Amino acid sequence: MILFGKKPEPQPTLYTEQTCGSCGDRERRPFEQGDYVFKDGVRCAKCNSATLVTAIYGEYPPEKKG
């Protein structure tokens, strides 16, 4: 709902970044409920070692020009 001509604030898309402790490979995936920094992640796609959640962040959609 728009009040007094104000546009609604865009919501960021949340991402979780996992880093492999062995080879250092990083993988970004959509945030899932229950994610937190330093949580054990899935197995690394390159070397099959354990990964760790190292960052959770949001990205806003690009602003439209015009």
Secondary structure, 3 states (H helix, E strand, C coil): CCCCCCCCCCCCEEEEEEEECCCCCEEEEECCCCCCCCCEEEECCCCCCEEEEEEEEEECCCCCCC
